[in-house]
Amino acid sequence: MDNTTVILPIHRLNEKEKDYFANAIKSVSIQKTETTPKILIVVANEELKKEVESFEFDEKLKFKVLVNDGESDFCSQINHAVNSIETEWF
């Protein structure tokens, strides 16, 4: 899975969504694979980027936070991420 990216689009992060986000990250970190996939987190603005970067991530996870200054709907976030991935699969 060295050539796989997991995309997590985020347009807001309230308390309930923080739990969902933490569970999504945990789900990736406990996968039983030969290698850990990269995680690309797409956020709607710089404030969300700072908040996401303040999370405590498992040390083995490789992640990048990408700001999408355009539309923050699901499809726009995914398309923005796909244009930025460096792996074969997502």
N, C-alpha and C positions, 0 to 999 in steps of 0.2 A: 504494500500500500504506500510505498514511498512516492508513487506517482499519483496520489489521490489527495484532493482538497475537500474539506467539509466547509460548506458555506453557511454561515449563520447571519441572516439579515435581521437588523434591529432598528426599529424606528422610534421606539420609546422604551424606557426601562423603569417601570414603577416597581413597588415591592413584590407584587405577584409575579411580574415578569422576571425579576431578579432570580426568583426561585426556579422558573423555567429555564433561564439562562444557565444557572449553576447546574441544573440537571442535564442540560444538553452537553455542557463541557464535561461533566462527569461521565456521561454515556460514551463520549469519544475516548476519554482517558482509560476506561476499563475494558475497551475492546481487546480481544485476544487475537492479535495479528502479529505477523513478523515485524512489521514496523508501524509506527503511529502515523496516521494521516496528518497533513497540515490542516490548520484551521484558519479560515479567512472570515473575519467578522466584519460585516458591512454595517456602518452606523450612519445616521442621518445628519449628524453635526459634530463639531469639535467637543462640545460638552459631553455628549454620549461617549465619544472616544476616550476622554479622560476617565469617565466613570467605569467603562469596560476595562481599561488598562489597570485600574486599581483593584480589580478582582485578583484573588490568589489562584493562579493556575498551577496545575501539576507541572513539575519541572521538566518532565519528558515531552510535554506538548510544545509543538512549534506553531505559534499563532502570529497573525498580523491583523491589525485593525485598519480598515480602509474607510475613509469618509466619502460618502456620496453626497455632493452638494446639490444634486438634482432632485427628482421626485423620490419620495421615500416609501412608496408602495412596494409590495412584495416583489412583483415582476421587475420593477426598476432596480431594486436592490440586487436581485439575483443577476440580472443582465450586467450591471456595473461590476459585480464580482467576477463573472465569467470572463469579462474583458481583461481582468487583472490576474487571473490564475497563472501559475507557472508549471502546473502538473498536467498530465494527460487526461485524468479523470476528475470529475467533481460530483 
